[in-house]
Amino acid sequence: MALASLGALCDPPANSPEISRERAIEIARQEVDIAAESVEAVQVASEGRILWRVTIKARLPDAPPGLFETRIVDIDARSGKIVSLSTS
Protein backbone atom coordinates (compact mmCIF):
# COMPACT_ATOMS: atom_id res chain seq x y z
CA MET A 1 0.00 0.00 0.00
CA ALA A 2 2.80 2.40 0.90
CA LEU A 3 4.53 1.70 -2.41
CA ALA A 4 1.36 2.48 -4.35
CA SER A 5 1.05 5.79 -2.53
CA LEU A 6 4.68 6.61 -3.18
CA GLY A 7 4.23 5.79 -6.87
CA ALA A 8 1.30 8.17 -7.08
CA LEU A 9 3.47 10.95 -5.68
CA CYS A 10 6.18 10.31 -8.28
CA ASP A 11 3.86 10.30 -11.29
CA PRO A 12 3.46 13.70 -12.94
CA PRO A 13 -0.04 15.20 -12.92
CA ALA A 14 -2.13 14.34 -15.97
CA ASN A 15 -2.06 17.94 -17.20
CA SER A 16 1.73 18.35 -17.04
CA PRO A 17 3.71 18.22 -20.27
CA GLU A 18 5.55 15.05 -21.09
CA ILE A 19 8.22 16.72 -23.21
CA SER A 20 10.55 19.33 -21.81
CA ARG A 21 10.98 22.88 -23.04
CA GLU A 22 14.40 21.91 -24.39
CA ARG A 23 12.93 18.97 -26.34
CA ALA A 24 10.23 21.23 -27.81
CA ILE A 25 12.93 23.65 -29.00
CA GLU A 26 14.89 20.76 -30.50
CA ILE A 27 11.80 19.54 -32.40
CA ALA A 28 11.08 23.05 -33.70
CA ARG A 29 14.68 23.61 -34.82
CA GLN A 30 14.59 20.35 -36.79
CA GLU A 31 11.41 21.50 -38.55
CA VAL A 32 12.61 25.05 -39.27
CA ASP A 33 15.81 25.26 -41.26
CA ILE A 34 16.96 28.81 -40.44
CA ALA A 35 19.86 30.10 -38.36
CA ALA A 36 18.16 31.35 -35.21
CA GLU A 37 18.99 34.74 -33.73
CA SER A 38 16.61 34.05 -30.84
CA VAL A 39 14.38 31.23 -29.64
CA GLU A 40 11.53 31.42 -27.13
CA ALA A 41 9.31 28.60 -25.89
CA VAL A 42 6.21 29.07 -23.74
CA GLN A 43 3.34 26.80 -22.79
CA VAL A 44 -0.10 27.73 -24.09
CA ALA A 45 -3.51 26.08 -23.93
CA SER A 46 -5.39 25.61 -27.20
CA GLU A 47 -8.55 23.64 -27.85
CA GLY A 48 -8.27 21.71 -24.60
CA ARG A 49 -4.64 20.68 -24.88
CA ILE A 50 -1.31 22.04 -23.71
CA LEU A 51 1.16 23.13 -26.39
CA TRP A 52 4.69 24.39 -26.48
CA ARG A 53 4.73 27.49 -28.70
CA VAL A 54 8.27 27.89 -29.98
CA THR A 55 9.09 31.20 -31.67
CA ILE A 56 12.27 31.32 -33.74
CA LYS A 57 13.56 34.61 -35.14
CA ALA A 58 16.29 34.80 -37.77
CA ARG A 59 17.79 37.51 -39.94
CA LEU A 60 17.54 36.86 -43.62
CA PRO A 61 20.67 37.26 -45.75
CA ASP A 62 21.18 40.92 -46.72
CA ALA A 63 18.29 42.00 -44.48
CA PRO A 64 18.67 45.34 -42.69
CA PRO A 65 19.31 45.25 -38.92
CA GLY A 66 16.16 44.70 -36.93
CA LEU A 67 14.31 42.92 -39.75
CA PHE A 68 13.66 39.29 -38.87
CA GLU A 69 11.81 36.34 -40.29
CA THR A 70 9.75 34.71 -37.55
CA ARG A 71 8.62 31.10 -37.45
CA ILE A 72 6.16 29.88 -34.84
CA VAL A 73 5.92 26.15 -34.21
CA ASP A 74 3.16 24.78 -31.97
CA ILE A 75 4.02 21.37 -30.52
CA ASP A 76 1.73 19.11 -28.53
CA ALA A 77 3.32 19.01 -25.07
CA ARG A 78 2.31 15.40 -24.43
CA SER A 79 3.10 13.73 -27.77
CA GLY A 80 5.78 16.04 -29.20
CA LYS A 81 3.93 16.21 -32.53
CA ILE A 82 3.87 19.44 -34.49
CA VAL A 83 0.38 20.94 -34.46
CA SER A 84 1.05 24.01 -36.61
CA LEU A 85 3.83 26.01 -38.27
CA SER A 86 3.52 29.61 -39.33
CA THR A 87 5.87 32.17 -40.86
CA SER A 88 5.83 35.92 -40.64
C-alpha positions in Angstrom: 0.0 0.0 0.0 2.8 2.4 0.9 4.5 1.7 -2.4 1.4 2.5 -4.4 1.1 5.8 -2.5 4.7 6.6 -3.2 4.2 5.8 -6.9 1.3 8.2 -7.1 3.5 10.9 -5.7 6.2 10.3 -8.3 3.9 10.3 -11.3 3.5 13.7 -12.9 0.0 15.2 -12.9 -2.1 14.3 -16.0 -2.1 17.9 -17.2 1.7 18.3 -17.0 3.7 18.2 -20.3 5.6 15.0 -21.1 8.2 16.7 -23.2 10.5 19.3 -21.8 11.0 22.9 -23.0 14.4 21.9 -24.4 12.9 19.0 -26.3 10.2 21.2 -27.8 12.9 23.6 -29.0 14.9 20.8 -30.5 11.8 19.5 -32.4 11.1 23.1 -33.7 14.7 23.6 -34.8 14.6 20.3 -36.8 11.4 21.5 -38.6 12.6 25.0 -39.3 15.8 25.3 -41.3 17.0 28.8 -40.4 19.9 30.1 -38.4 18.2 31.4 -35.2 19.0 34.7 -33.7 16.6 34.1 -30.8 14.4 31.2 -29.6 11.5 31.4 -27.1 9.3 28.6 -25.9 6.2 29.1 -23.7 3.3 26.8 -22.8 -0.1 27.7 -24.1 -3.5 26.1 -23.9 -5.4 25.6 -27.2 -8.6 23.6 -27.8 -8.3 21.7 -24.6 -4.6 20.7 -24.9 -1.3 22.0 -23.7 1.2 23.1 -26.4 4.7 24.4 -26.5 4.7 27.5 -28.7 8.3 27.9 -30.0 9.1 31.2 -31.7 12.3 31.3 -33.7 13.6 34.6 -35.1 16.3 34.8 -37.8 17.8 37.5 -39.9 17.5 36.9 -43.6 20.7 37.3 -45.7 21.2 40.9 -46.7 18.3 42.0 -44.5 18.7 45.3 -42.7 19.3 45.2 -38.9 16.2 44.7 -36.9 14.3 42.9 -39.7 13.7 39.3 -38.9 11.8 36.3 -40.3 9.7 34.7 -37.6 8.6 31.1 -37.5 6.2 29.9 -34.8 5.9 26.2 -34.2 3.2 24.8 -32.0 4.0 21.4 -30.5 1.7 19.1 -28.5 3.3 19.0 -25.1 2.3 15.4 -24.4 3.1 13.7 -27.8 5.8 16.0 -29.2 3.9 16.2 -32.5 3.9 19.4 -34.5 0.4 20.9 -34.5 1.0 24.0 -36.6 3.8 26.0 -38.3 3.5 29.6 -39.3 5.9 32.2 -40.9 5.8 35.9 -40.6 
